[in-house]
Each structure stands twice: as C-alpha cells, then as structure tokens.
Amino acid sequence: MSDGDPSGGKHARGPYSKGIARRHQIIRNAIEEFAERGVDGTSLRTLGEAIGVSHATLRHYFASRDELLVEVYREHEERVTAGAGFEGGAVETIAASAERNRAIPGLVRLYATLATDALQEAHPISTEFIGARFRQLRASLADSIREGQDAGRIAPDIDPVDAAALIIAASDGLQVQWLLAPDEVDVRRSLTLLERLFPGSSDTSR
C-alpha cells in the first residue's frame, strides 16, 4: 500500500484519507454482494467484476484475493458483534452468533471458504486470520466456561480450552450442514444440547 502514512502523519488528510474511504467503500460493497450471493470466483479479477470494481482498482487497495476476503469478513464480523453484548454462557454466545448468521448465508459461505483456504499452504493470509480467530475465540469461550465452573454450573473436571474447542467445532460444522440443508438443520436447537454440558447464566428470568 502506498496511499500514505497509516499512522496519521502529514498525509493523513487529502490523498490518504480518500484512499482509506475508497478502500472502506469497496469492502462495504463486497459485504453487500457476498451477503446476497456468496463468494463466486477464485481470482481478484472475478471478485472485482462481481462488485463492480476494476481489477486495477482492486489491485491498488488489496494485494490479493485472500486479503480482500479476509478484510471483508473481518469488517462484517465487527459489524455484527458490535454492541451485541450477550450475557450468557459459552454455548449461548456461539448460538446467538449462529442465529444472526441465518440472515446472511452468503457470508457464512465466505467464512467456510476462508476456513478451507486456511488449510492450504498457498493461502497464508487466510491461515493467519483463521488461526488467530480460533485462538481468540477459544480463549474467550474458555474464560466463560471458567466462570461457569467457579459458579458451580459446570463440572470442575472439564478442561475449559478443550470445551471451547468442542463448542467451536460443533458450531462451524453445524453451520456448514445448515448451508447444505437449511430446512433440515437447526443450528441453535442442536447447540442447545451442548448447553446441558456447559450451562450459561443461571438466571432463568432472561
């Protein structure tokens, strides 16, 4: 990227600020397109055609297809989680996220694409993003499980990190099944079975 100094130096206004705005606009357009149609294309050129942006313009702001897809999903996730503020256990937190995803199957497909790419050496950006996301999510859910153990709601002999990994695996796997058979798979209902093992808030008045 050569649009200016990202630290907000002398180029923070003018060309640099316009470049930032243009980059955000491209990401917003991509979110809208992917939310409706999913990811259809394996190259930056094809993705540019889908969102109405020239290949040259995309190459100016994103070095690769993977960088664009990661930034689109990161922006989407920040949008849907901002202000969510759900006060529940680890399973309910994941279930609530899955419920929000029901309205945007195209972006669930985008996540599945990134996760698949992350397993291949040719996609280091996706590998880094998905790996970091899993680490952060495991840590957050493990903290929630420890709180449940301290409150006596969850068995003390359950390893919090192992439990967190299990919840994530269940959610991701269920969402893939839901994409393939939306009338047959209910992600939230299935995840409630895990709630028996890892119960959340004991406040039944919620």
FIKOLZA-1660 file (N, C-alpha, C; in steps of 0.1 Angstrom, whole numbers, plus 5000, padded with zeros to 4 digits):
% residues 206
   i   px   py   pz ch aa at
   1 5009 4988 5000  A  M  N
   1 5000 5000 5000  A  M CA
   1 5009 5012 5000  A  M  C
   2 5006 5022 4991  A  S  N
   2 5014 5034 4991  A  S CA
   2 5006 5046 4991  A  S  C
   3 4994 5046 4998  A  D  N
   3 4985 5057 4998  A  D CA
   3 4989 5068 5009  A  D  C
   4 4999 5065 5017  A  G  N
   4 5003 5074 5027  A  G CA
   4 5007 5068 5040  A  G  C
   5 5008 5076 5050  A  D  N
   5 5013 5071 5063  A  D CA
   5 5001 5067 5071  A  D  C
   6 4999 5054 5074  A  P  N
   6 4988 5049 5082  A  P CA
   6 4988 5054 5096  A  P  C
   7 4999 5060 5101  A  S  N
   7 4999 5064 5115  A  S CA
   7 4993 5078 5116  A  S  C
   8 4989 5084 5105  A  G  N
   8 4982 5097 5106  A  G CA
   8 4992 5109 5105  A  G  C
   9 5003 5107 5097  A  G  N
   9 5012 5118 5096  A  G CA
   9 5007 5129 5086  A  G  C
  10 5017 5134 5079  A  K  N
  10 5013 5146 5071  A  K CA
  10 5003 5142 5059  A  K  C
  11 5002 5129 5056  A  H  N
  11 4993 5125 5045  A  H CA
  11 4980 5120 5051  A  H  C
  12 4977 5122 5063  A  A  N
  12 4965 5117 5069  A  A CA
  12 4953 5123 5063  A  A  C
  13 4954 5135 5057  A  R  N
  13 4944 5141 5050  A  R CA
  13 4947 5142 5035  A  R  C
  14 4937 5144 5027  A  G  N
  14 4940 5145 5013  A  G CA
  14 4940 5131 5007  A  G  C
  15 4950 5128 4998  A  P  N
  15 4950 5115 4991  A  P CA
  15 4949 5103 5000  A  P  C
  16 4955 5104 5012  A  Y  N
  16 4955 5092 5021  A  Y CA
  16 4941 5090 5026  A  Y  C
  17 4934 5100 5031  A  S  N
  17 4921 5099 5036  A  S CA
  17 4911 5094 5025  A  S  C
  18 4913 5099 5013  A  K  N
  18 4905 5095 5002  A  K CA
  18 4907 5080 4999  A  K  C
  19 4920 5076 5000  A  G  N
  19 4923 5062 4998  A  G CA
  19 4916 5053 5008  A  G  C
  20 4916 5057 5021  A  I  N
  20 4910 5049 5031  A  I CA
  20 4895 5048 5029  A  I  C
  21 4889 5060 5025  A  A  N
  21 4875 5060 5023  A  A CA
  21 4871 5051 5011  A  A  C
  22 4879 5051 5001  A  R  N
  22 4877 5042 4989  A  R CA
  22 4878 5027 4993  A  R  C
  23 4888 5024 5001  A  R  N
  23 4890 5010 5005  A  R CA
  23 4878 5006 5013  A  R  C
  24 4873 5014 5022  A  H  N
  24 4862 5010 5030  A  H CA
  24 4849 5009 5022  A  H  C
  25 4848 5017 5011  A  Q  N
  25 4837 5016 5002  A  Q CA
  25 4837 5003 4995  A  Q  C
  26 4849 4999 4990  A  I  N
  26 4850 4986 4983  A  I CA
  26 4846 4975 4993  A  I  C
  27 4851 4975 5005  A  I  N
  27 4847 4965 5015  A  I CA
  27 4832 4964 5017  A  I  C
  28 4826 4976 5019  A  R  N
  28 4811 4976 5021  A  R CA
  28 4804 4970 5009  A  R  C
  29 4808 4974 4997  A  N  N
  29 4802 4969 4985  A  N CA
  29 4803 4953 4985  A  N  C
  30 4815 4949 4988  A  A  N
  30 4818 4934 4988  A  A CA
  30 4809 4927 4999  A  A  C
  31 4807 4933 5010  A  I  N
  31 4799 4927 5021  A  I CA
  31 4785 4926 5015  A  I  C
  32 4779 4936 5009  A  E  N
  32 4766 4935 5004  A  E CA
  32 4765 4925 4993  A  E  C
  33 4775 4924 4984  A  E  N
  33 4774 4914 4973  A  E CA
  33 4775 4900 4979  A  E  C
  34 4785 4898 4988  A  F  N
  34 4787 4885 4993  A  F CA
  34 4776 4880 5002  A  F  C
  35 4770 4889 5009  A  A  N
  35 4758 4886 5018  A  A CA
  35 4747 4880 5009  A  A  C
  36 4745 4886 4997  A  E  N
  36 4734 4882 4989  A  E CA
  36 4737 4870 4980  A  E  C
  37 4750 4869 4975  A  R  N
  37 4753 4859 4965  A  R CA
  37 4764 4850 4969  A  R  C
  38 4771 4852 4980  A  G  N
  38 4782 4844 4984  A  G CA
  38 4794 4847 4976  A  G  C
  39 4805 4840 4978  A  V  N
  39 4817 4842 4970  A  V CA
  39 4817 4833 4958  A  V  C
  40 4817 4840 4946  A  D  N
  40 4816 4833 4934  A  D CA
  40 4828 4838 4925  A  D  C
  41 4839 4831 4927  A  G  N
  41 4851 4835 4919  A  G CA
  41 4864 4831 4927  A  G  C
  42 4874 4828 4920  A  T  N
  42 4886 4824 4926  A  T CA
  42 4898 4834 4924  A  T  C
  43 4895 4845 4917  A  S  N
  43 4905 4854 4914  A  S CA
  43 4901 4868 4918  A  S  C
  44 4910 4877 4920  A  L  N
  44 4907 4891 4924  A  L CA
  44 4900 4898 4912  A  L  C
  45 4903 4894 4900  A  R  N
  45 4896 4900 4888  A  R CA
  45 4882 4896 4888  A  R  C
  46 4879 4883 4891  A  T  N
  46 4865 4879 4891  A  T CA
  46 4857 4885 4902  A  T  C
  47 4863 4886 4914  A  L  N
  47 4856 4893 4925  A  L CA
  47 4854 4908 4922  A  L  C
  48 4863 4914 4915  A  G  N
  48 4861 4928 4911  A  G CA
  48 4849 4930 4902  A  G  C
  49 4848 4921 4893  A  E  N
  49 4837 4921 4883  A  E CA
  49 4824 4920 4891  A  E  C
  50 4824 4911 4901  A  A  N
  50 4811 4909 4909  A  A CA
  50 4807 4921 4917  A  A  C
  51 4817 4929 4922  A  I  N
  51 4813 4940 4930  A  I CA
  51 4814 4954 4922  A  I  C
  52 4816 4953 4909  A  G  N
  52 4816 4965 4901  A  G CA
  52 4829 4973 4902  A  G  C
  53 4840 4967 4905  A  V  N
  53 4853 4975 4907  A  V CA
  53 4863 4969 4897  A  V  C
  54 4870 4978 4891  A  S  N
  54 4880 4973 4881  A  S CA
  54 4891 4965 4888  A  S  C
  55 4897 4956 4880  A  H  N
  55 4908 4948 4886  A  H CA
  55 4920 4957 4890  A  H  C
  56 4923 4968 4882  A  A  N
  56 4934 4977 4886  A  A CA
  56 4931 4984 4899  A  A  C
  57 4918 4988 4901  A  T  N
  57 4915 4995 4914  A  T CA
  57 4916 4985 4925  A  T  C
  58 4911 4973 4924  A  L  N
  58 4913 4963 4935  A  L CA
  58 4927 4961 4938  A  L  C
  59 4936 4959 4927  A  R  N
  59 4950 4956 4930  A  R CA
  59 4957 4968 4937  A  R  C
  60 4951 4980 4935  A  H  N
  60 4957 4992 4942  A  H CA
  60 4955 4991 4957  A  H  C
  61 4943 4985 4961  A  Y  N
  61 4940 4985 4975  A  Y CA
  61 4942 4972 4982  A  Y  C
  62 4942 4961 4975  A  F  N
  62 4943 4948 4980  A  F CA
  62 4953 4940 4972  A  F  C
  63 4963 4934 4979  A  A  N
  63 4974 4927 4972  A  A CA
  63 4970 4914 4966  A  A  C
  64 4959 4908 4971  A  S  N
  64 4955 4895 4967  A  S CA
  64 4940 4893 4970  A  S  C
  65 4934 4883 4964  A  R  N
  65 4921 4878 4966  A  R CA
  65 4919 4875 4981  A  R  C
  66 4929 4868 4987  A  D  N
  66 4928 4865 5001  A  D CA
  66 4927 4877 5010  A  D  C
  67 4935 4887 5007  A  E  N
  67 4935 4899 5016  A  E CA
  67 4921 4906 5015  A  E  C
  68 4915 4906 5003  A  L  N
  68 4902 4912 5002  A  L CA
  68 4892 4904 5010  A  L  C
  69 4892 4891 5008  A  L  N
  69 4882 4882 5015  A  L CA
  69 4883 4883 5030  A  L  C
  70 4895 4883 5035  A  V  N
  70 4898 4885 5050  A  V CA
  70 4893 4898 5055  A  V  C
  71 4896 4909 5048  A  E  N
  71 4891 4922 5052  A  E CA
  71 4876 4923 5052  A  E  C
  72 4870 4917 5042  A  V  N
  72 4855 4917 5041  A  V CA
  72 4849 4910 5053  A  V  C
  73 4854 4898 5056  A  Y  N
  73 4849 4891 5067  A  Y CA
  73 4852 4897 5080  A  Y  C
  74 4864 4903 5082  A  R  N
  74 4867 4910 5094  A  R CA
  74 4857 4922 5097  A  R  C
  75 4855 4929 5086  A  E  N
  75 4846 4941 5088  A  E CA
  75 4832 4936 5091  A  E  C
  76 4827 4926 5084  A  H  N
  76 4814 4920 5087  A  H CA
  76 4813 4916 5101  A  H  C
  77 4823 4909 5106  A  E  N
  77 4822 4903 5120  A  E CA
  77 4822 4915 5130  A  E  C
  78 4830 4925 5127  A  E  N
  78 4830 4937 5136  A  E CA
  78 4816 4943 5137  A  E  C
  79 4809 4944 5125  A  R  N
  79 4796 4950 5125  A  R CA
  79 4786 4942 5133  A  R  C
  80 4786 4928 5131  A  V  N
  80 4775 4920 5137  A  V CA
  80 4778 4918 5152  A  V  C
  81 4790 4920 5156  A  T  N
  81 4793 4917 5171  A  T CA
  81 4793 4931 5179  A  T  C
  82 4794 4942 5172  A  A  N
  82 4794 4955 5179  A  A CA
  82 4781 4957 5186  A  A  C
  83 4782 4958 5199  A  G  N
  83 4770 4961 5207  A  G CA
  83 4762 4949 5209  A  G  C
  84 4766 4937 5205  A  A  N
  84 4758 4925 5208  A  A CA
  84 4756 4923 5222  A  A  C
  85 4767 4924 5230  A  G  N
  85 4766 4924 5245  A  G CA
  85 4758 4913 5251  A  G  C
  86 4759 4901 5246  A  F  N
  86 4751 4890 5251  A  F CA
  86 4756 4885 5264  A  F  C
  87 4748 4884 5274  A  E  N
  87 4752 4879 5287  A  E CA
  87 4747 4865 5289  A  E  C
  88 4755 4856 5285  A  G  N
  88 4752 4842 5286  A  G CA
  88 4764 4833 5287  A  G  C
  89 4763 4820 5286  A  G  N
  89 4774 4812 5287  A  G CA
  89 4781 4810 5274  A  G  C
  90 4791 4802 5273  A  A  N
  90 4799 4800 5261  A  A CA
  90 4790 4795 5250  A  A  C
  91 4782 4785 5252  A  V  N
  91 4773 4779 5242  A  V CA
  91 4763 4789 5237  A  V  C
  92 4757 4797 5246  A  E  N
  92 4747 4806 5242  A  E CA
  92 4753 4818 5233  A  E  C
  93 4765 4821 5237  A  T  N
  93 4772 4832 5229  A  T CA
  93 4774 4827 5214  A  T  C
  94 4778 4815 5213  A  I  N
  94 4780 4809 5199  A  I CA
  94 4767 4807 5192  A  I  C
  95 4757 4803 5200  A  A  N
  95 4744 4801 5194  A  A CA
  95 4737 4814 5189  A  A  C
  96 4739 4824 5197  A  A  N
  96 4734 4837 5193  A  A CA
  96 4741 4842 5180  A  A  C
  97 4754 4840 5179  A  S  N
  97 4761 4844 5167  A  S CA
  97 4756 4836 5155  A  S  C
  98 4753 4823 5157  A  A  N
  98 4748 4814 5146  A  A CA
  98 4734 4819 5142  A  A  C
  99 4726 4824 5151  A  E  N
  99 4713 4829 5148  A  E CA
  99 4714 4841 5140  A  E  C
 100 4723 4850 5143  A  R  N
 100 4725 4862 5135  A  R CA
 100 4729 4859 5120  A  R  C
 101 4736 4848 5119  A  N  N
 101 4741 4844 5106  A  N CA
 101 4730 4838 5097  A  N  C
 102 4719 4835 5102  A  R  N
 102 4708 4829 5094  A  R CA
 102 4704 4839 5083  A  R  C
 103 4705 4852 5086  A  A  N
 103 4701 4862 5076  A  A CA
 103 4711 4864 5065  A  A  C
 104 4723 4859 5067  A  I  N
 104 4734 4862 5057  A  I CA
 104 4741 4850 5053  A  I  C
 105 4735 4840 5047  A  P  N
 105 4741 4828 5043  A  P CA
 105 4754 4830 5034  A  P  C
 106 4753 4840 5026  A  G  N
 106 4765 4843 5017  A  G CA
 106 4777 4845 5025  A  G  C
 107 4776 4852 5036  A  L  N
 107 4788 4855 5044  A  L CA
 107 4792 4843 5053  A  L  C
 108 4783 4834 5056  A  V  N
 108 4787 4821 5062  A  V CA
 108 4795 4813 5052  A  V  C
 109 4791 4814 5039  A  R  N
 109 4798 4807 5029  A  R CA
 109 4812 4813 5027  A  R  C
 110 4813 4826 5029  A  L  N
 110 4826 4833 5028  A  L CA
 110 4835 4827 5040  A  L  C
 111 4830 4826 5052  A  Y  N
 111 4837 4821 5063  A  Y CA
 111 4842 4807 5060  A  Y  C
 112 4833 4799 5054  A  A  N
 112 4837 4785 5051  A  A CA
 112 4848 4784 5041  A  A  C
 113 4847 4794 5031  A  T  N
 113 4858 4795 5021  A  T CA
 113 4871 4798 5027  A  T  C
 114 4871 4808 5037  A  L  N
 114 4884 4812 5043  A  L CA
 114 4889 4800 5052  A  L  C
 115 4880 4793 5059  A  A  N
 115 4885 4782 5067  A  A CA
 115 4891 4771 5058  A  A  C
 116 4885 4768 5047  A  T  N
 116 4890 4758 5038  A  T CA
 116 4904 4763 5032  A  T  C
 117 4905 4775 5028  A  D  N
 117 4917 4781 5023  A  D CA
 117 4928 4780 5033  A  D  C
 118 4925 4782 5046  A  A  N
 118 4934 4782 5057  A  A CA
 118 4942 4769 5058  A  A  C
 119 4937 4758 5053  A  L  N
 119 4943 4745 5054  A  L CA
 119 4954 4743 5043  A  L  C
 120 4955 4753 5034  A  Q  N
 120 4964 4751 5022  A  Q CA
 120 4975 4761 5023  A  Q  C
 121 4987 4756 5020  A  E  N
 121 4999 4765 5021  A  E CA
 121 4999 4777 5012  A  E  C
 122 4991 4776 5001  A  A  N
 122 4990 4787 4992  A  A CA
 122 4982 4799 4997  A  A  C
 123 4977 4798 5009  A  H  N
 123 4968 4809 5014  A  H CA
 123 4973 4813 5028  A  H  C
 124 4985 4818 5029  A  P  N
 124 4990 4822 5042  A  P CA
 124 4982 4833 5049  A  P  C
 125 4975 4842 5042  A  I  N
 125 4967 4853 5048  A  I CA
 125 4955 4847 5055  A  I  C
 126 4949 4838 5048  A  S  N
 126 4937 4831 5053  A  S CA
 126 4941 4822 5065  A  S  C
 127 4952 4815 5064  A  T  N
 127 4957 4807 5075  A  T CA
 127 4960 4815 5088  A  T  C
 128 4966 4827 5086  A  E  N
 128 4969 4835 5098  A  E CA
 128 4956 4840 5104  A  E  C
 129 4947 4845 5095  A  F  N
 129 4934 4851 5100  A  F CA
 129 4926 4840 5108  A  F  C
 130 4924 4829 5102  A  I  N
 130 4915 4819 5108  A  I CA
 130 4922 4813 5120  A  I  C
 131 4935 4811 5120  A  G  N
 131 4942 4807 5132  A  G CA
 131 4941 4816 5143  A  G  C
 132 4943 4829 5141  A  A  N
 132 4941 4839 5151  A  A CA
 132 4927 4840 5156  A  A  C
 133 4917 4839 5147  A  R  N
 133 4903 4839 5151  A  R CA
 133 4900 4828 5161  A  R  C
 134 4905 4816 5157  A  F  N
 134 4902 4804 5166  A  F CA
 134 4909 4806 5180  A  F  C
 135 4921 4811 5180  A  R  N
 135 4928 4813 5193  A  R CA
 135 4920 4823 5202  A  R  C
 136 4916 4834 5196  A  Q  N
 136 4909 4844 5203  A  Q CA
 136 4895 4839 5208  A  Q  C
 137 4889 4831 5200  A  L  N
 137 4875 4826 5203  A  L CA
 137 4877 4815 5214  A  L  C
 138 4887 4806 5213  A  R  N
 138 4889 4796 5223  A  R CA
 138 4892 4803 5237  A  R  C
 139 4900 4813 5236  A  A  N
 139 4903 4820 5249  A  A CA
 139 4891 4826 5255  A  A  C
 140 4883 4833 5247  A  S  N
 140 4871 4840 5252  A  S CA
 140 4861 4830 5258  A  S  C
 141 4858 4819 5250  A  L  N
 141 4849 4809 5255  A  L CA
 141 4854 4802 5267  A  L  C
 142 4867 4799 5268  A  A  N
 142 4873 4792 5279  A  A CA
 142 4871 4801 5292  A  A  C
 143 4873 4814 5290  A  D  N
 143 4870 4823 5302  A  D CA
 143 4856 4821 5307  A  D  C
 144 4846 4821 5297  A  S  N
 144 4832 4819 5301  A  S CA
 144 4830 4806 5308  A  S  C
 145 4836 4796 5303  A  I  N
 145 4835 4783 5310  A  I CA
 145 4841 4783 5324  A  I  C
 146 4852 4789 5326  A  R  N
 146 4858 4790 5339  A  R CA
 146 4848 4797 5349  A  R  C
 147 4842 4808 5344  A  E  N
 147 4832 4815 5352  A  E CA
 147 4821 4805 5356  A  E  C
 148 4816 4797 5347  A  G  N
 148 4806 4787 5350  A  G CA
 148 4811 4777 5360  A  G  C
 149 4823 4773 5359  A  Q  N
 149 4829 4764 5369  A  Q CA
 149 4830 4770 5383  A  Q  C
 150 4834 4783 5383  A  D  N
 150 4836 4790 5396  A  D CA
 150 4822 4792 5403  A  D  C
 151 4811 4793 5394  A  A  N
 151 4798 4795 5399  A  A CA
 151 4791 4781 5402  A  A  C
 152 4798 4770 5399  A  G  N
 152 4793 4757 5402  A  G CA
 152 4783 4752 5392  A  G  C
 153 4782 4759 5380  A  R  N
 153 4772 4754 5370  A  R CA
 153 4778 4744 5360  A  R  C
 154 4792 4744 5360  A  I  N
 154 4799 4735 5350  A  I CA
 154 4808 4726 5359  A  I  C
 155 4809 4713 5355  A  A  N
 155 4817 4704 5362  A  A CA
 155 4832 4709 5363  A  A  C
 156 4838 4708 5374  A  P  N
 156 4852 4714 5376  A  P CA
 156 4862 4706 5369  A  P  C
 157 4859 4693 5365  A  D  N
 157 4870 4685 5359  A  D CA
 157 4870 4686 5344  A  D  C
 158 4862 4695 5338  A  I  N
 158 4862 4698 5324  A  I CA
 158 4873 4708 5320  A  I  C
 159 4881 4705 5311  A  D  N
 159 4891 4714 5307  A  D CA
 159 4885 4726 5299  A  D  C
 160 4886 4738 5303  A  P  N
 160 4879 4749 5296  A  P CA
 160 4883 4751 5281  A  P  C
 161 4896 4749 5278  A  V  N
 161 4901 4751 5265  A  V CA
 161 4896 4740 5256  A  V  C
 162 4896 4727 5261  A  D  N
 162 4890 4716 5253  A  D CA
 162 4876 4718 5250  A  D  C
 163 4868 4723 5261  A  A  N
 163 4854 4725 5259  A  A CA
 163 4852 4736 5249  A  A  C
 164 4860 4747 5249  A  A  N
 164 4858 4758 5240  A  A CA
 164 4860 4753 5225  A  A  C
 165 4871 4745 5223  A  A  N
 165 4873 4739 5210  A  A CA
 165 4862 4731 5205  A  A  C
 166 4856 4723 5214  A  L  N
 166 4844 4715 5211  A  L CA
 166 4832 4723 5206  A  L  C
 167 4829 4734 5214  A  I  N
 167 4818 4743 5210  A  I CA
 167 4820 4749 5197  A  I  C
 168 4832 4754 5194  A  I  N
 168 4835 4760 5181  A  I CA
 168 4834 4750 5170  A  I  C
 169 4839 4738 5172  A  A  N
 169 4838 4727 5162  A  A CA
 169 4823 4724 5159  A  A  C
 170 4815 4723 5169  A  A  N
 170 4801 4720 5168  A  A CA
 170 4794 4731 5160  A  A  C
 171 4797 4743 5163  A  S  N
 171 4790 4755 5156  A  S CA
 171 4794 4755 5142  A  S  C
 172 4807 4754 5139  A  D  N
 172 4812 4755 5125  A  D CA
 172 4807 4744 5117  A  D  C
 173 4807 4732 5122  A  G  N
 173 4802 4720 5115  A  G CA
 173 4787 4721 5112  A  G  C
 174 4780 4725 5122  A  L  N
 174 4765 4727 5121  A  L CA
 174 4762 4737 5110  A  L  C
 175 4769 4748 5110  A  Q  N
 175 4766 4759 5100  A  Q CA
 175 4769 4754 5086  A  Q  C
 176 4779 4746 5084  A  V  N
 176 4782 4740 5071  A  V CA
 176 4770 4731 5067  A  V  C
 177 4765 4723 5076  A  Q  N
 177 4754 4714 5073  A  Q CA
 177 4741 4722 5070  A  Q  C
 178 4740 4734 5078  A  W  N
 178 4728 4742 5075  A  W CA
 178 4729 4748 5061  A  W  C
 179 4741 4752 5057  A  L  N
 179 4742 4758 5043  A  L CA
 179 4737 4748 5033  A  L  C
 180 4740 4735 5035  A  L  N
 180 4737 4725 5026  A  L CA
 180 4723 4720 5027  A  L  C
 181 4717 4721 5039  A  A  N
 181 4703 4716 5041  A  A CA
 181 4696 4725 5051  A  A  C
 182 4693 4738 5047  A  P  N
 182 4687 4747 5057  A  P CA
 182 4674 4743 5062  A  P  C
 183 4666 4735 5055  A  D  N
 183 4653 4731 5060  A  D CA
 183 4654 4719 5070  A  D  C
 184 4666 4713 5071  A  E  N
 184 4668 4701 5079  A  E CA
 184 4676 4703 5091  A  E  C
 185 4685 4713 5091  A  V  N
 185 4694 4716 5102  A  V CA
 185 4691 4729 5109  A  V  C
 186 4689 4728 5122  A  D  N
 186 4686 4740 5131  A  D CA
 186 4698 4741 5140  A  D  C
 187 4707 4751 5137  A  V  N
 187 4720 4752 5144  A  V CA
 187 4717 4755 5159  A  V  C
 188 4709 4765 5162  A  R  N
 188 4707 4769 5176  A  R CA
 188 4701 4757 5184  A  R  C
 189 4691 4750 5178  A  R  N
 189 4685 4739 5185  A  R CA
 189 4695 4728 5188  A  R  C
 190 4704 4725 5178  A  S  N
 190 4714 4715 5180  A  S CA
 190 4724 4719 5191  A  S  C
 191 4727 4732 5191  A  L  N
 191 4737 4737 5201  A  L CA
 191 4732 4737 5215  A  L  C
 192 4719 4737 5216  A  T  N
 192 4713 4737 5230  A  T CA
 192 4716 4723 5237  A  T  C
 193 4719 4713 5229  A  L  N
 193 4723 4700 5235  A  L CA
 193 4736 4702 5243  A  L  C
 194 4745 4710 5237  A  L  N
 194 4758 4713 5244  A  L CA
 194 4755 4721 5257  A  L  C
 195 4745 4729 5257  A  E  N
 195 4742 4737 5269  A  E CA
 195 4740 4729 5281  A  E  C
 196 4736 4716 5279  A  R  N
 196 4734 4707 5291  A  R CA
 196 4748 4704 5297  A  R  C
 197 4758 4704 5289  A  L  N
 197 4772 4701 5294  A  L CA
 197 4778 4714 5299  A  L  C
 198 4776 4725 5292  A  F  N
 198 4782 4738 5296  A  F CA
 198 4772 4749 5298  A  F  C
 199 4763 4748 5308  A  P  N
 199 4753 4757 5310  A  P CA
 199 4758 4772 5312  A  P  C
 200 4750 4781 5308  A  G  N
 200 4754 4795 5309  A  G CA
 200 4748 4801 5322  A  G  C
 201 4742 4813 5320  A  S  N
 201 4737 4820 5331  A  S CA
 201 4726 4812 5338  A  S  C
 202 4726 4812 5351  A  S  N
 202 4716 4805 5359  A  S CA
 202 4704 4814 5361  A  S  C
 203 4704 4826 5356  A  D  N
 203 4692 4835 5357  A  D CA
 203 4682 4831 5347  A  D  C
 204 4671 4824 5351  A  T  N
 204 4661 4819 5342  A  T CA
 204 4651 4830 5338  A  T  C
 205 4652 4842 5344  A  S  N
 205 4643 4852 5341  A  S CA
 205 4647 4860 5328  A  S  C
 206 4658 4857 5322  A  R  N
 206 4662 4864 5310  A  R CA
 206 4652 4860 5298  A  R  C
% end
